[in-house]
Amino acid sequence: MSLSVAVAGKGGTGKTTLAALMVRTLRELGVRPILAVDADPNSNLAEALGVEAGRPLAEIREQGSSAEGSPASGVGRARAIEDEIQRAITEAEGFDLIAMGRPEGPRCYCYVNNLLRTSLDSLAKNYAAVVLDNEAGLEHLSRRTTNDVDFLLAVMNPTMPAIRAARRVVTLCGQLPINIGQQALLVNRTSAGDAEELVARELADLGVRRLPDVPQDEAVERAGAMGEHVFALPEQTPALVAVRSLMEELRAGQGLGIRD
């Protein structure tokens, strides 16, 4: 059984670092192989994981939607896109990375988007876990990433703009043409008692489970400022410990077994 976790939220809430920490902790828990999907046009997941991203799928989509840049429709076109996706994968120790890239242009992408989604669904079946770093609007999740997500985490800081963005994520989930197993709220970069009343008041009516907070972590902040990847963080840094506990909980809830 595989596990798929998508994170979304307002820019600046630390969701990309959170996604990278999830990849690290899953790898340390023996869950392999892992597919990391950077579905945020402002792509930073590769840097957070210490790897170099390959060709973004947006370029494959543009080429596939262009009459002069793509093979004829049908089996040949589908095979060409599958081959391009395979070449776009960045391989690392215990995990692979694929980047979605920029939003769509003015062309019609329905056919090629369907091919991309089908190819990615097929690709994801080869992994024990998939971690998706999404933009707040969930455009990639709804159009190009996958048909099924086990956990959708709406990530926020304890501030009103981030809380409102998280509410929009939860609302949008009911409108997406995909299957979402469970939704959950996650407050990131918190201090002791940090705006707890605000968070509780603004989110109480959503009826969505709130996961344990991930604390503010100076080691994580320094690493991000210096452009260092998450695998360089100390083993017991507080944010990493919190994410490790989180992934153990999600993994246990999903009944995920260790896969070599």
N, C-alpha and C positions, 0 to 999 in steps of 0.2 A: 504494500500500500504506500502511495506517495503522499507528500504534504505540499500544499501550495499556499503561500502567504503573500498577500499584497498589502503594501503600505501606501497611504495617501494622506495628504494634508497640505496646509499652507507652506509656501516656501519659507525657509528659515527655521522650521521647527525641528530640524535635525533628522528628518526621515531617511535621507540617503545614508548618513552615518549609521542610523538604526538598522537599515537594511543590510549594510555591510557587516555590522556586528552580528546580525542573525546568521549570515553566511559563515562567519568565523565560528560561532558557537555550534552551529549544526555540524560543521566539519569536525570540531573537537569532540562532539558527541558521537562521532562515528557514522553520521548520516552522509553517505556518499553514493553516487555523485550528486552535486548540487548545481542547479542552473540559476544564475543570477541574471535577471532581466532589467536593464535600465530603460524604463518606459517614461522617463522624464526628458522632455526636449532639452532642458538645461542639464545635460549629462555630466554627472560627477561620480557615478558609482564605480567606474573603472579605477579612478584615482584612489577612492576610498579603499579599494581592494588591492591596490598595488599592482594593477595590470594595465595593459594598453588595449583599449577597445578596438574591435575590428570594424569593418564597414557597417554603418548603421542600416537598419532595415528600411529606413525612409528612402535611401538611395535605391535599394532594390525595388521598392514600391514605385518610385518615380520611373525607373527604367521599365518595369513591367507594365505600367500604364501608358507608356509611349509606344505608338504604332511603329516607329522606326527603331526603337531600342529593345523590343521584345520579340520572342518567337511567336508563331501562330498560336491561337487559343487551343485549349485541349490538353492532352497528355504532355505534349512537348513543352508547353508554357509552364505547366505545373512542375514538371521535372526540372526545368531551368531555375525556377524560384527555389525549389528544395536544394538544388546544388549551390545556389548563391547563399542561402541561409547557412548551410554547412560551412562554407568558406568564411562566413562572417563571424563564426564562433571563436572567441578567445579561450584557449584551454589553459588551465592553471592546476595546481596541485589540489585535488579534491573538489574543484568546482570549475564550471565554465561560465562565460559571460557573453551576453548578446545585448546590443544597444538598439533601441527602436529609432531614435533620431527625431527630427523636427516634425511638426504637424503637416497635414496634407496641404497641397496647393490647390489650384482651381480645377484640375482635371476630375474625371469620374474614376473613382478608385474601388467601386463596389466589387468588381470581379477579382482584381488583384488582392484586395483586402481579404476576401474569402480564401484565396489561395494561401496567403500569408498565415491566416488564422489556422487553417487546416494543417499547414506544414509545422507551425509552432506547437499545435496540440499533439501532433505525432512525435515531434522532437521531445516534448516535455515528458512523454511516457517513458523515456529512457533514463529519467532522473528520479532519485529517491526524494528529492525536495526541490521546489521552485520558489524563489524569493523575487518578488516584483516591486521595484521602486517606481511608483506612479506619480504623475502630476495631480494636483488637487482636483482638476476637472474630470479625471478618470477617462479622458478621451481614448488613450491607448488601450485601457482595460476594456472599454466598451466596443471598440472597433477592430483592434488589431492584435491583441495579446493572447487571449485564451477564451475558452467557453466555460471553464469551471475554476473557481477559487474556493479553497477550504476556509480560509480566514481572511477577512478584509479588516485591516486595522486603520482606523481614523486617528492619525497622530496629531497632537497639538502641544503647544506650550500653554501655561496657565495665563493666557491673555485673551481679551475679547476677540481680536481679529482671527486668532488661531482657532478659538472655540467655534466661531461662526463658520469658518471653513470646514471644520470637522463635522458640524451639523449638516452642511451641504453635501459632504461626502456620504453621510448616512442616508440622507434623503435621496441622493442620486442612485444609491444601491438598488432601490426598488424600481428604478427605471431602466436598469441595464439589461441587455439581452443575454445575460450569462447567469450561471448558477453560482450563488454565493452561499457557502455552507453556514458560516457564522460571521456576524459583524461584531466588532469590539472597539472600544475607545482606549487610547493610550496617551497619557500625559507624559511628555518627555522634558528633560532638563528642569526638573523640579528641585526646590530646596525644601527643608522641613517646614510643613504648614504653608507652603507657597501658594497663595491664592486658592486654597482648598475650598473656601466658601463659595467663591466665584465659580469654580469648575462644577461643584456639586449642584449649585442653583441653576446654572445654565444648561446642564446636561441631564437633569433628573427626569425630564419628560420624554426622553428619547426611547427609554425602555431597552437600551443596548448595554451589554456587559462592559464594565470598565476593568481593564487589566491593571496590575500593580504598576505604579509609576516607575519611570527610569530617571535616576537622579542626575542633577548637574554634575559634571565630572571635568575637573580641570585638566586631567591628562588627555581626555578626548578633545577638549577645546584646543589645547596646545598642538595636538597631532593634526587637527584640521587646519589650524593657522599655518603650520609649517609644511603642509602638504604631505604628511606621513600617512601611511595606510594603517588599517585597524589591526593588522597582524603584528604591528610593532608595539601595541599597547601592553602594559603590564598585565599579568594574568588576573590579578585581584583588583583591577581598577573598578570602581563602583558601578559605572554604567555597564561594563562588560559582565559583571556578576549578575546584575539585574536582568540583562538580556538573556544570559545563560539560563536563569531560572524561568524566564518567560518561554523560551523555546522548549525547555523540558516539559513545561505545562502543556503547550500546544501539541507537542509531539505525543505526549501521553494521552491527551484527549482525542487525538486522531488515530491512536493505536499503531503508530508508525514503528516498524521494526528496523533494526540496523541492517544496512545493505552494503556489502563490499563493492 
